[in-house]
């Protein structure tokens, strides 16, 4: 019954969204990839919103339901039938009213949970600009596909859908992403990267520290953006890792293609507030520091988070807290074991949360980590209470896991300012708290 109800809602909202697009003819930027979609969407919004009337996907509205909701400017009705009826009424009204306040640009995040998700969406959604962030050997939601190649193929349908007059923005560091240029060779191509040459390339990535901080407290990172012979510095405050470099590069590439000034765009990006749960640096109890990466998890994202942690020097312990990576299907055991192996030599203490994450512990143990430094918990709440007891001054704690394992509860237990959790942590709205 629930499935049938959702199908009806999706069908009706899609019809309303299509009618709305036909009526107002906005320009569309569509973003896909296995990781980095939301951060890229937010960075592009930060660049464009100062010059254009723009609407972006809220949170991670990237599904067959989320995309129509974004187009219509409607909230999630969750499991409340009344709210969905209100949404349908408002959506119908928006199709036929005449207003000059409809956005000129829509920034849409497009994901794929199941085969056909993006292919069906692109039967009616024709973007002007398409950004592909990064793929993965073992992507999130691969459980519902035959192989990671099928996930990449599903995402490539968005590239096929870009208008002939449109532009592709591809991550040149990912050979599978870059190969998508063959799908539409006649459209304009702009690339971004860190490691390989591209139109927008980052270099000199370094940690940034708070001014007048005697203990060299990390405040974010700095890097340089190289484009057309120019080299411009930028600082990303409150976050770490390459995960926050690629979205900046993609946003600058999009903005430049629309005629915006590079220096002015960088100034706007430096002042933005980064989304919670994505390698955010937070103060912890007892003088500790937290790297909050609790929004979601996947094998490639865990690898990047561990690399970022490895680059940081601290006199305290490095505590790595990893939860289940969900929706990996037959790849789950090996992916979790690999994460454990990668933590060896980086983590002084490894804490796992969830049944699947036990394979992370096994991977670390089988690759030389001392058993006395590995601790396993089934629930995030009990793990958080344990971490409170072992924390000391200058300890650095990385916390990461899939949405369903609720790793943000651990951060809430050990953050220095829990009264600010509504602003600093993911999944703090009423619907999530009641789960």
N, C-alpha and C positions, 0 to 999 in steps of 0.2 A: 504493500500500500504506500509506504514511504517513497519507494522507488518510482512508482507511478505518479505520485504527487509531484516529485522533483522533475520528472520528465515533462509534465504538463507546464510547470512553472518555467523551465528552461525554454520550451518551445514558444510560449507566449512572450517571454522577455526578449527572445531572439528576434521575433517578428517586430516587436516594438523598437528594438535597437536598429534593425535594418531600415525601418521606416524613418527613424531619427537621422541616420546617416544620409539617407536619400534627401531628406528635407533640408539639412543644414550644411552638407558637403564639407565637413571638417577635414583637415589634413591629419593623417594617422601615422604615428611612430609605433611600431610593434617590436617587442624585445623578447627573444627566446634564448635558450641555452640550458645547460644542466645546473650551473651555479651562477650566482651574481645577477640574476634578473632584477630582483627588487632593488638592490643597491644601484644598479645602472639606471633603472627607471627613475629613482629619486634624484640621482645626479643630473640626468637630462632635464628633469623638471626644474631643478635649481638653476640651471643654465638658461632655460627658455622662459621661465615664468616672469622674469624681469622685463622681457620684451614683448611677449605674446600672451594672449588669453589661453591658458592651458589647463587641461584636466588630466590627472594621472590616475592609474589604478590605485585604489586604497589597499594598504597592506599588501596582501598577495592575491588579489582578485585576478587570477590568470586562467581560469577554467571556462568551460562552456557556459557556466553560470556567472562567473566573475567578470568576464569581458562584457556581456550585455549590461550588467549592473553598472560598470564604469561608464559605458557609452551613455546610459540613461541618467547617470549621476545619482544612483540609488544605493541605499545601504543593504547590508546582509540581513535577511529576515530570520536567519538561523532556523530554528525548528518551530517557529511561531506562525501558524497558518494565517492569522489575522494580519501580521506584518507583510506577508507575501501578497495578500489581497490588496493591501494599501499600495505596495510597490507596483503591482500590475495596473492599478488605477492611475497612479502618478505617471507610470511609463506611457500609458495610453494617452494621457493628457499632453505629455511632452511631445508626442508625435504630431499633434495637430495645432498646438499653440504656435503663434509666431512671435519670436523673441530675438533680440539682437545680442542677448547675453550668452548664447551657446558658445562654448570654446571654439577657437579657431584651430587648435591642435589638441589631439587626444594622444596620450602616451599610454600604451596598453602593454601589459605584461602577459605573455602567452606561454602557458605550460602544457605538458602532456602527461597525464596520469595513465591513460590507456591508449591502445592503438586506435587511430582515427580521430583523436581529439582535435589536433591541429588541422588535419585534412578537412574535416567537416567544417571547422570554423572558417577556413579560407575559401569555402564555397561562396561566402558572402562578404568576407572581410578582405579588402584589397589595400594594403598599407602603401603609403608614399615612401616611408623610410623603414628599413628593417635592420635591427642590430642583433647579432648573434654573439653571445658572451664567451662561453667555454663549454665544451662537452666533457665527457668523463668515460673512463674505461668501464666503470660500474656506476651508472647514473642513478639518481633518486628515481623511484617508481619503475625501475627496470624489471621488477617482479612481474609486471603485467605484459611484458614484451618478450619475444623469443630471444633477443640478444641486445647488447648495447648498440649495435649497428642499426637495429630497428628503431631504437629511440632516436638516434641521429637522423635517420630517414624521416621519421615523423616530424622532427623539428625543421627539416629542410623544406617541408611543404610551405612554411611561412616565407622562405626565400623565393620559392616558385610564385608566390602570390603577389610579390611586390610589383607595383605598377611599372610599365616599361619606361616611364619618365622618372622613376624613383631612384633611390640610392641604397646600396648595401654597405653596412659597416661590420667588418669582420675582424675577429681576433687573430692576428697573424702568428701568434705563438702557438696556436692550436691548429695542427695540420688538417684535422678533420673539418674544422670550421672554415679554414682558408680554402679548402677544396670545394666548398659550396659556391665559390665564385663561378665555377663551371656551369652551374645551373642556370644562371642568367648573365651571360658574359656581356650582353649589350647594355646593361644598366651600369650606372656609375658606381665605382667601388672605392671605398675609403677604408684603410686598415689602421689598427692600433695594436700596440705591443709593448712588451718590456724587453724581451730577449732578442728578438729578430728585427731587422729593419722594417719600418712601416711608415705610414704618413704621420702618425702621432705615436712617438716612442718615449717611454719613461726611462730615466737613468738616474744614477746617484741616489738610490733609495736608502734613506738613513732614519734611525730613530730620532725623535725630537724629545727634549726634556724641558720640564718647567723651569722658567727663569728663577734665579735665586733659590733653587732647590738644592740643599746641601746633600741630600741622599740621591740626587739625580733621578727624580721621579719622572717616569715616562708620561709625556703629554700627547703623543701621536707619532707622526712620521713626516719626513720631507722628501721631495724628489723633484726632478726637473723634467719638463715636457719639451721635447724636441720636435719642431714642426717647420718645414720649409726653411731650414737654416737658422731659425730662431730657437733660443733655449731659455725657457721661463721657469723660475722656481715656484713651487706650491707646497703648502703645508696642509696636511689632513689632521685635524685635532681630534683627540679622543678615540682613535681607532688605530689598529695595526694590520700589517699584512698586505700582500699583493691583491687580496680580495678587494681592497679599497683603492688600488691604483688603476686597475682596469676600468671600473665604472667612470672614474674621472676622465680617462683618456677617451672613452666612448662618448661621454657627454661633450667634451671639447670638440671632438670630430663632428658630432651632430650640429653643434652650435656654429662651428666654422662653415659648415656646408650651407647654413642659412644666413650667412653674412655677418655673424656676431664677432666682436673683437676678442682676441685670445686673452689679452691681459684682463679685460673687464670680466670675462667668463671665469677666469681663475679667481679673481677677487670675490665673485659671487659664490663659488664653490667653497672657498676657505671659510666663509661665514655660515655655511649651512649646518644644521643639526643632523647628525648621522642617525640612521634608524637603530633602534635597540636590538641587542642580541646578535650583532654582526661584528665580532672582534672589537667590541667597545671596551675601553679601559675604564674601570671603576675602582674607587677606593674601597678596600676591604677592612674588616675589623682587625684590631691588633697591629695596625700599620702595614697590612698586607696590600697587595694589588691584585685585582681580578681582571682577566681577559674574558669578557662575557660573549660567548659565541653560541648562545643557546637557541637562536632562531630555528635552526634546522641542522641536519647533518647528512653528509654523504662521504664516501671514501676520499674523493679528491679534496673536499673541503677540510676533512680531518688532516690530510697531509699538509695542506697549506697552513693550517693553524699551528701544527707542530713545528713547521719550518720557521714561522714567525716567532714562536716561543723560543726556539733554539738560538735565535739571533740576539736575544736579550740577555744581558749580564746582570746578575743579581746576587747579593751576598746571602740571600735566604734560599729556601728550598723552592724547587719548581714542582708544583703539584698539578698533575694532569687528571682531570675528571671527565671521563668519556661515557656517554650513554648509548643505548641501542641506536643503530642505524636501521631504519625501517624500510620496508618495500623493496628489499634487494633480492628477494626470492632465492633461487639456487646459488646466487653469488654471496649470500649472507655470511656464511662461515668463513670463507677465505678472506672476504673483505674485512671482517672484524679481526681476524688473526693478523692480517697485514697491518692494521692500525696499531695493534699491540706491539708488533715488531718495530714499527716506526717510532714508537714512544720510548723504546730502549735507548739509553744514552742521552735522552732529553729530560725525561721525568725522573726526579728523585723519588717521588711517590706517585703511584698510579692507582686511581680509584675508578671502578667501573660501576655502572648503574643499569640494571635490567638483565633479563635472561639472555638475550642475544649478545650483550656486552661481555658475558663470561668468556666468549671466544677472544675478546681483546686481551683479557687477563692471560688466557692460555698462550696467545701469540707472544706476549711479553715474557712470560715464564719460559717458553721454549726457545727464546732467543737471548737468554742470559740474565734477565732481570731477577733480582733476589726476591724470593717469595715473601719475605717479611716486609717488602715495600709495596706489595700489591694487596688491595682491599676491594672486596666485592659486595655490592648491595643490590637488592631487588627494587627498592623505591628511592626516588630522589630525596624525599623528606628525611629519611634516616641517614642518607649519605651526607646531607647538609649539616645535620647535627654532629656527625662524627668529624667533619672537616673543621667545624668551630673549635673543637678540642685540640686539634693538632696544629693549628695555625700559629705562626710566630711572626715577629716583625720582619719586614722585607721579603716575606714569602710571596711567590708569584703563582696564581692559580688560574689555569685554563679550564673553562667549563664548556662542554659541547655535547650535543645529542639531538636526536630527531624530535620533532614537535610533540609526538605522542608520549614521550618519556618525561616531559615537563621539567627539563633541567633548570629552567629559570627559578624554580623553587629553591634550588641549592644556592644560587646567587643571592636570593632574598635572605637566606639564613646567614650569609657571611659578608654581605655588603655593609659598608660603614654607615650608610644613610638609608635604611629601609623605608623611612617615611617618604622617600622620593621614588619608590618603586613604580608608581603609576607612570612616571615620566621616563624612567631609566630602563625598565624591563619589558620584555615581550609578554604578550598574552595576559594583560592585566584588566581587560574589559570583563564585564559581568558574566558573559556567556562562557568564557574560558575558565573563570574562577569557579563556576558551578560544576565544572566537569570533574 
